[in-house]
Amino acid sequence: MDLADLSKLSTADAIDLVSQLHRANEQLHGSAVTLSRLSVALQESLGPAPAGATGALHAIGQFLAVQHSYEDLAALVRQQSVDIFGMDGGVLFLLDESGLLVPSALPDTIVPDPAILDHAAAIAYQALDAEAITSAPGDVAGTPACIALPLSRMGQDVGVVVMYRMAAEEPALSAEMWANLTIYAGTLGAICAGMRQAEALRRDARLLETLLAERARQVQNSRDLLRTVFDHLPEGILLIDGDGVILAANRFFSERIAGMHPRDLVGRPYVEVQRLLNERGMQRLTDMDGATTLVRLNDASGRSHSYAIGRSTTRTDDATMLEFWRSYDERAGREHA
């Protein structure tokens, strides 16, 4: 989903989608933890196995208990390659959008020699093409022996882990070790796929939140503009809800007619404002046409003004209406232009 697609969403739909994305992210996290625990149970069910292999899976389960980066996972893979599988190091390669294997970053103190990294990358591509665990011998010139574990989830390749040892002989893979590595690769593949999907969800969520923030800014700008126009109209305007409560009042009505600040009018019952105006001497002159009422009212300086009062319903379903107080020239028998 890109920004062009997101821009077609209504604000309400966008907010709902953000919530769905966050829920999906949490579900992915929970699923990855569950998968790790199931892998541990499967490993234990295979019978006698090195405690280290089960420990590796337990470590991954603990790793998933909080949010981590690919760099954190790469560091864990390297540590487990050394401490648990008896190798000299390990590299996590991840597939990018163009289908290239990219080594995940590691701290500078443990980055392999570039020649080792190039050799590991070559073995990684072999394992990816073969769709199977691949081992290769080293040589006396310093090329390490390697074991490459292709990582996938539901048939989708996500990367390769290459464990290496500075030795000429090819690593021996017993049936037991093969089973351990297969489970380890399956678990890592699921973790990487889950992290990638969660990352995409978070990216979409951030994009949506950015879009919502921009829409909120646009709405606020529109409201500010409308408020400016509303306050500078040369007539008094009230917005009244179906229960007769004032929702908005422009400056003309507030200051010139009611003699109050707009915030002191909003939330008041309309009948209360009418009572205050009556106490100030407002006179009802006549109903001009059944829909318009003519009144006379003195302002704060004692000067008399006449107003033609009319109402108009809004195009909403909540029975709100607009009331207009237009200056009226009694001599000319018409509203002021």
ABEGO torsion letter per residue (X at the ends): XBAAAAAABBAAAAAAAAAAAAAAAAAAAAAAAAAAAAAAAAAAAAEBBBAAAAAAAAAAAAAAABBBBAAAAAAAAAAAAAAAAGBAEBBBBBBBAAGBBBBBBBBAAABBBAAAAAAAAAAAAAAAAAGBBBBBBBBAAGBBBBBBBBBBBGGBBAEBBBBBBBBABBBBBBAAAAAAAAAAAAAAAAAAAAAAAAAAAAAAAAAAAAAAAAAAAAAAAAAAAAAAAAAABABBBBBBBAAGBBABBBAAAAAAAAGBBAAAABGBBAAAAAAAAAAAGBBBABBAAGABBBBBBBBAAGBBBBBBBBBBBBABAAGBBBBBBBBBBAAAGBBBX
